[in-house]
Amino acid sequence: MNKQLIQIQVSHSYFADGLYQHCKVQPDSDTKKVIDRYKLLTRMSNGIFSVYMTCQESAAAFVNYLNEQLLGEPLKFLLTANEEQFVSITDLPLDWCGQVGFSSKLAIPEKTQSGTQLQLKAELCNRTVSQQNVVGVISVYLDDLLLMGCNTIRYVIEFKTRAMHWVYYLVNRSQTKLNNPMICNKERYFFDGPEPVVLSNGEKGLSFNSGEKIFPLEQVPSKLFDLVDRLPALMHTESQPVEHCLIQGLPTPNAGQFSVRQKDTNKYLCSEMYIYL
């Protein structure tokens, strides 16, 4: 019977189901030779990569023997994903892609309802693989498996989604007269602005920005805002201003839809979106 040695689960908060879709874990060339030589099996399913042994020895005896043969060197696995998407949606520095490292030596134990799992944190490492769409390398040391008892050890990699400032540009190409346009949501969060701007094509417009507030990218947007116009009391019979909704559910950023801006000495990411009336 095959015995599972390790699992590596990759999740990402950008995706609605929490799994890093289309991301794969695969052995590098040297580890692939070890896998073939010692008849290990690998499987990737539902964001979880697994390694199985096929011999009849105890897991501890086999791992100890394998560790001796490898002279303490780790098994290495490549984390592969679309590089452009990874940079766009992942809360890591823009230039880390291809140099993200994970090591079982730095694993952090976490208690869950199903038992203990080991969290692998991303670190900046030297680039060791010049292969397209390899975003990082995972190193699993066999002596760490021995310390954990070689009993189906689960390593977890959790990427957090990138958050950024939002800017809306409103261009009024219609005959609609705007009195006091605003962008807000049901929770009554209002964007800063409007400020008059001239767009790159020469059109005049109004800009609204989220100020100090940043919003995480989401595969299925949950942060929705509306364009409203606040009509003064003298334009209707009510004694208080009335808000007229012009557009309900404004566009939200797509992955990769951002620019790098600078304020004083600090750089920040900004997503720009256009609204036309």
Disulfide bonds with the S-S distance in Angstrom:
none
